[in-house]
Amino acid sequence: MSEEEKECLAHYYSPSMWNKRMDPGEVVDYHVNICTSHSENVCKNSHWEPSVCYGEKKAKMDICYPSQENYDTAVNGSGGICAPVVLFVHGGYWQAGSRKTYSFVSKSWTKAGCVAAVVGYNLAPEASLHQMVSEIKSAVKYINTRFPKSKLFFCGHSAGAHLCAMMMVSDWSKDPSIPQAIHGIAWFRPEFHRQAKEFVEILKIHNVQCSLLELPGVDHLLKS
């Protein structure tokens, strides 16, 4: 691959280059600051179980439970959690980002009576992509064991969307109890639209019920 081709790909796959709101050098910091601020506010008013270890080092998750008015619908008669669990994986180009930046995503899910698990994982260059995929599989297994009566949904942003997608094509033959449901993968750039459409068609070939929702008025960093 020539240097020109490498530069073209780097531009094409750089989220900041595709935003329409501000200078590419500013938009990522703006995005992180806004998300962090919202997350801090959500954490002050939510029922959190923070820093739950499912692996080593950064392989931790924060679990947020439904708000008090919705808690009764989240448990069964014996007191066990039966509410759906939404497992969210953050983005950051596989090299950056933190689960703590995205705690805010739990708000609407817990308000609707779901449990939210915001997952962190070890990043490049210390961790390889193979290790990241393995870690998210471990997170899925942990949640499935911890909440055996709950339906599990996957949601991810950017690199986290890729890792969630990998859960759909992983071999779960040794863990047949794990429901393979994925929710909310967002690829906002032109090339990612193409990839998303192809991925949906592949899933349909394998009899996985899915649909592609294209959101107007947003870019890869959530708002246009």
Buried (B, 14 or more C-beta within 10 A) or exposed (E): EEEEEEEEEEEEEBBBEBBEEEEEEEBBEBBBEBBBEBBEEBBEEBEBEBEBEBBEEBBBBBBBBBBEEBBEEBBEEEEEBBBBBBBBBBBBBBEBBBBBBBBBBBBEBBEBBBBBBBBBBBBBEEBEEEBBBBBBBBBBBBBBEBBEEBEBBBBBBBBBBBBBBBBBEBEBEEEEEBBEBBBBBBBBBEEBEEBBEEBBEEBEEEEBEBEEEEEEEEBBBBEE
